[in-house]
């Protein structure tokens, strides 16, 4: 079943967004690695001191509390705090700039989507109200829970410290040499980058989708919208199987999980509801490898054994930071003790 014209256009809009994101990810990662390089001497120094302590005390087992009391460990944490605060200042600025850019794109793409919807059915859209950017600028600088972005980013320090410490203790327990220990600490430090990229992607795409939705609502021509999920081996199973054929309410914020890749296709009043291949139909046409990647090996095997239906995979969760979202049910939720 070929995609309708409006769906093809919306997929192209999404591809454009992802291209912009990849450029940003590259730059944010480059800056993080520069910061990581600045901490390499501190990682190596702590690893060497711990190795020297083990040699002098002839003790391969160093308790965690002893490591955390070391002056060099505390000095490392001070350096990490300074570096991450500097990075978060940069990240906060670049995410806000992208939020504003994506808000503009959400309005632009939303208006074009309305026109393309008419064209899909051989009609021409007349004049309609176009949402001013000022109506969505309030989202810039804010997270999904309404808190400032810098507050959300600040948790990167705790994540990085936990990552460094956990990898350090693991390396010491395994008896790794100082070079390997320092490398493990750098790996643990990277947890903070994962968080920063997650925040950037989630909050920018949320701004884009909400600008889309508000554009549809403000136009006076749109009666609702439909969820358009990705169609690849990385698609979230809950998004893929959710809302098939259902027109969603414009007055309710779109429910999406962190880093979600769904988009909103408008449904224009007075015209037929646009249809495309459902997520379940698309899934059933894929090979075993793609199906297993989407569900996960355990759920895939249980599904093949007819222990649950695909529609049961969709679960709604509340999250204090990200709000309500659709997520895949766990294997235990799907099969229980069956």
C-alpha positions as CSV (number, residue, x, y, z in Angstrom):
1,X,0.0,0.0,0.0
2,X,1.8,3.2,-1.1
3,X,1.9,6.1,1.3
4,X,-0.5,9.0,0.6
5,X,1.1,12.3,-0.6
6,X,0.8,14.0,2.8
7,X,2.5,11.1,4.5
8,X,5.4,11.1,2.1
9,X,5.8,14.8,2.7
10,X,5.7,14.4,6.5
11,X,8.4,11.7,6.3
12,X,10.6,14.1,4.3
13,X,10.1,16.7,7.0
14,X,11.2,14.2,9.6
15,X,14.3,13.2,7.5
16,X,15.2,16.9,7.4
17,X,14.9,17.2,11.2
18,X,17.2,14.1,11.7
19,X,19.8,15.6,9.4
20,X,19.9,18.7,11.5
21,X,20.1,16.6,14.7
22,X,23.0,14.6,13.4
23,X,25.0,17.7,12.8
24,X,24.2,18.8,16.4
25,X,25.1,15.4,17.9
26,X,28.5,15.5,16.2
27,X,29.3,19.0,17.6
28,X,28.0,18.1,21.1
29,X,30.0,14.9,21.1
30,X,33.2,16.7,19.9
31,X,32.9,19.2,22.7
32,X,32.4,16.5,25.3
33,X,35.4,14.5,24.1
34,X,37.5,17.6,24.4
35,X,36.4,17.9,28.0
36,X,37.1,14.2,28.5
37,X,40.6,14.7,27.2
38,X,41.1,17.5,29.6
39,X,40.4,15.1,32.5
40,X,42.6,12.3,31.3
41,X,45.5,13.3,33.5
42,X,43.2,13.3,36.5
43,X,41.9,9.8,35.6
44,X,45.4,8.5,35.2
45,X,46.7,10.1,38.4
46,X,44.0,8.6,40.5
47,X,44.5,5.2,38.9
48,X,48.2,5.3,39.6
49,X,47.7,6.3,43.2
50,X,45.3,3.4,43.8
51,X,47.8,1.0,42.1
52,X,50.6,2.4,44.4
53,X,48.4,2.0,47.4
54,X,47.7,-1.6,46.5
55,X,51.4,-2.3,46.1
56,X,52.5,-0.7,49.4
57,X,49.7,-2.3,51.4
58,X,50.0,-5.6,49.6
59,X,46.2,-5.5,49.4
60,X,44.3,-6.2,46.2
61,X,40.9,-5.4,47.8
62,X,40.5,-1.7,48.5
63,X,37.1,-0.8,50.0
64,X,35.1,1.8,48.2
65,X,35.0,4.1,51.2
66,X,38.8,4.2,51.2
67,X,38.9,5.3,47.5
68,X,36.3,8.0,48.1
69,X,38.3,9.4,50.9
70,X,41.4,9.9,48.8
71,X,42.3,13.5,48.2
72,X,42.9,12.8,44.5
73,X,39.5,11.3,44.1
74,X,37.9,14.4,45.7
75,X,40.0,16.6,43.5
76,X,38.9,14.7,40.4
77,X,35.2,15.3,41.3
78,X,35.9,19.0,41.7
79,X,37.5,19.1,38.2
80,X,34.5,17.1,36.8
81,X,32.1,19.6,38.3
82,X,33.8,22.6,36.8
83,X,34.1,20.9,33.3
84,X,30.5,19.8,33.3
85,X,29.2,23.1,34.4
86,X,31.1,24.7,31.5
87,X,29.7,22.1,29.1
88,X,26.2,22.5,30.4
89,X,26.3,26.2,29.7
90,X,27.2,25.5,26.1
91,X,24.6,22.7,25.9
92,X,21.8,24.8,27.3
93,X,22.5,27.5,24.8
94,X,22.7,25.2,21.8
95,X,19.5,23.3,22.8
96,X,17.6,26.6,23.3
97,X,18.7,27.8,19.8
98,X,17.6,24.5,18.3
99,X,14.3,24.6,20.2
100,X,13.6,28.0,18.6
101,X,14.6,26.7,15.2
102,X,12.5,23.6,15.6
103,X,9.5,25.7,16.8
104,X,9.7,27.7,13.5
105,X,10.0,24.5,11.5
106,X,7.1,23.0,13.3
107,X,4.9,26.0,12.3
108,X,6.2,26.0,8.8
109,X,5.9,22.3,8.3
110,X,2.4,22.3,9.9
111,X,1.1,24.9,7.5
112,X,2.6,23.1,4.6
113,X,1.1,19.8,5.8
114,X,-2.4,21.3,5.8
115,X,-1.9,22.5,2.2
116,X,-0.5,19.1,1.2
117,X,-3.4,17.3,2.9
118,X,-5.8,19.2,0.6
119,X,-3.6,18.3,-2.4
120,X,-3.7,14.7,-1.4
121,X,-7.4,14.7,-2.2
122,X,-7.1,16.9,-5.3
123,X,-8.2,20.1,-3.5
124,X,-6.6,23.5,-2.9
125,X,-6.5,25.0,0.6
126,X,-7.8,28.5,0.9
127,X,-6.4,31.1,3.3
128,X,-6.1,30.0,6.9
129,X,-4.7,31.3,10.2
130,X,-1.0,30.7,10.6
131,X,0.3,30.5,14.1
132,X,2.8,33.2,15.1
133,X,6.1,32.1,16.4
134,X,5.5,34.2,19.6
135,X,2.8,31.7,20.5
136,X,5.2,28.9,21.1
137,X,8.4,30.8,22.2
138,X,7.5,30.1,25.8
139,X,8.7,26.5,25.2
140,X,12.2,27.6,24.5
141,X,14.5,27.0,27.4
142,X,12.0,24.8,29.2
143,X,11.9,21.0,29.6
144,X,8.7,18.9,29.2
145,X,7.9,19.3,32.9
146,X,8.1,23.0,32.7
147,X,11.4,23.3,34.5
148,X,14.4,25.2,33.1
149,X,16.6,23.2,30.8
150,X,19.7,23.9,32.9
151,X,18.1,22.2,35.9
152,X,17.6,19.1,33.8
153,X,21.1,19.2,32.4
154,X,22.6,19.7,35.9
155,X,21.9,16.1,36.7
156,X,24.6,15.2,34.2
157,X,27.2,15.8,37.0
158,X,25.7,13.1,39.2
159,X,25.4,10.7,36.3
160,X,29.0,11.2,35.3
161,X,30.3,10.8,38.9
162,X,28.3,7.6,39.3
163,X,29.6,6.4,36.0
164,X,33.2,7.2,36.9
165,X,33.0,5.7,40.3
166,X,31.2,2.5,39.3
167,X,33.7,1.8,36.5
168,X,36.6,2.7,38.9
169,X,35.4,0.3,41.6
170,X,34.8,-2.4,39.0
171,X,38.3,-2.0,37.5
172,X,39.9,-2.2,41.0
173,X,37.9,-5.3,41.8
174,X,39.0,-6.9,38.5
175,X,42.7,-5.9,39.2
176,X,43.1,-3.9,36.0
177,X,46.3,-2.0,35.5
178,X,46.3,1.8,35.8
179,X,46.0,2.5,32.1
180,X,43.0,0.1,31.8
181,X,41.5,1.7,34.9
182,X,41.8,5.2,33.6
183,X,40.2,4.1,30.3
184,X,37.3,2.5,32.2
185,X,36.8,5.8,34.2
186,X,36.6,7.7,30.9
187,X,34.0,5.3,29.7
188,X,31.9,5.9,32.8
189,X,32.2,9.6,32.4
190,X,30.5,9.3,29.0
191,X,27.2,8.6,30.8
192,X,26.8,12.3,31.1
193,X,27.1,12.8,27.3
194,X,24.4,10.2,26.8
195,X,22.1,12.2,29.1
196,X,22.9,15.5,27.4
197,X,22.1,14.1,24.0
198,X,18.9,12.5,25.2
199,X,17.8,15.9,26.6
200,X,18.7,17.7,23.4
201,X,16.8,15.3,21.2
202,X,13.8,14.9,23.4
203,X,13.2,18.6,24.1
204,X,13.9,19.8,20.6
205,X,11.5,17.2,19.0
206,X,8.9,18.0,21.6
207,X,9.0,21.7,20.7
208,X,8.7,20.7,17.0
209,X,5.7,18.4,17.6
210,X,3.9,20.9,19.9
211,X,4.4,23.7,17.3
212,X,2.9,21.3,14.7
213,X,-0.1,20.6,16.9
214,X,-0.7,24.2,17.8
215,X,-0.4,25.2,14.1
216,X,-3.1,22.7,13.3
217,X,-5.3,23.9,16.1
218,X,-4.9,27.6,15.3
219,X,-5.6,27.1,11.6
220,X,-9.3,26.3,12.2
221,X,-9.2,23.8,9.4
222,X,-7.9,20.7,11.2
223,X,-10.1,18.5,13.3
224,X,-7.4,16.2,14.7
225,X,-4.2,14.4,13.8
226,X,-2.8,10.9,13.5
227,X,0.4,9.4,14.8
228,X,3.0,8.6,12.1
229,X,5.7,6.3,13.5
230,X,9.0,5.5,12.0
231,X,9.3,2.4,9.8
232,X,12.7,0.9,10.4
233,X,14.4,-1.7,12.6
234,X,14.9,0.9,15.4
235,X,11.2,1.9,15.7
236,X,9.7,1.8,19.2
237,X,7.2,-1.1,19.3
238,X,4.7,0.9,21.3
239,X,4.7,3.8,18.8
240,X,4.5,1.3,15.8
241,X,1.4,-0.5,17.2
242,X,-0.3,2.5,18.8
243,X,-3.3,4.6,17.5
244,X,-3.7,2.7,14.2
245,X,-6.5,4.5,12.4
246,X,-7.4,6.7,15.4
247,X,-7.8,10.4,15.1
248,X,-6.3,12.1,18.2
249,X,-7.6,15.2,19.9
250,X,-5.8,18.5,19.0
251,X,-6.5,19.8,22.5
252,X,-4.4,17.2,24.2
253,X,-0.6,17.2,24.2
254,X,1.0,14.4,22.2
255,X,2.2,11.5,24.3
256,X,5.8,10.5,23.3
257,X,8.7,8.9,25.1
258,X,12.2,10.4,25.3
259,X,13.9,10.6,21.9
260,X,10.6,9.6,20.2
261,X,10.6,9.9,16.4
262,X,6.8,10.1,15.7
263,X,5.3,12.9,13.8
264,X,1.7,14.3,13.6
265,X,-0.2,14.1,10.4
266,X,-3.2,16.5,10.3
267,X,-6.7,15.5,9.5
268,X,-8.6,18.3,7.7
269,X,-12.3,18.9,8.4
270,X,-14.6,18.0,5.6
271,X,-12.1,15.7,3.9
272,X,-11.6,12.0,4.2
273,X,-9.3,10.7,7.0
274,X,-6.0,9.9,5.3
275,X,-5.1,6.2,5.6
276,X,-1.8,4.4,5.3
277,X,-0.4,1.0,6.1
278,X,-0.9,0.2,9.8
279,X,2.1,-0.5,12.0
280,X,1.0,-4.0,12.7
281,X,0.6,-4.7,8.9
282,X,4.0,-3.2,8.2
283,X,5.5,-5.3,11.1
284,X,4.0,-8.5,9.8
285,X,5.6,-8.0,6.4
286,X,9.1,-7.7,7.9
287,X,11.7,-10.5,8.2
288,X,12.4,-12.3,11.4
289,X,15.5,-10.2,12.1
290,X,13.7,-6.9,11.9
291,X,10.8,-8.2,14.0
292,X,13.2,-9.5,16.7
293,X,15.1,-6.1,16.8
294,X,11.8,-4.2,17.3
295,X,10.3,-6.5,20.0
296,X,13.6,-7.8,21.5
297,X,14.6,-11.5,21.4
298,X,12.6,-12.6,24.5
299,X,9.3,-10.9,23.5
300,X,9.8,-12.0,19.9
301,X,10.0,-15.6,20.9
302,X,7.0,-15.3,23.2
303,X,5.0,-13.6,20.4
304,X,5.9,-16.3,18.0
305,X,4.6,-18.8,20.5
306,X,1.2,-16.9,20.5
307,X,1.6,-15.8,24.2
308,X,0.4,-12.3,23.5
309,X,-1.1,-10.1,20.8
310,X,0.9,-7.2,19.3
311,X,-1.7,-4.6,20.4
312,X,-0.9,-5.6,24.0
313,X,2.6,-4.2,23.7
314,X,1.4,-0.6,24.0
315,X,1.5,0.7,27.5
316,X,1.0,4.2,28.9
317,X,3.4,5.4,31.6
318,X,3.7,8.6,33.6
319,X,7.2,10.1,34.1
320,X,8.0,13.0,36.4
321,X,10.5,14.5,33.9
322,X,9.1,13.5,30.5
323,X,5.4,13.4,31.2
324,X,3.0,10.8,29.9
325,X,4.3,8.6,27.1
326,X,3.6,5.3,25.3
327,X,6.2,2.6,26.0
328,X,6.6,-1.1,25.2
329,X,5.3,-3.4,27.8
330,X,7.9,-5.7,29.5
331,X,8.0,-9.4,28.8
332,X,6.7,-10.0,32.4
333,X,3.8,-7.7,31.8
334,X,2.9,-9.4,28.6
335,X,3.1,-13.1,29.6
336,X,3.1,-13.0,33.4
337,X,3.4,-16.6,34.7
338,X,1.9,-18.1,31.6
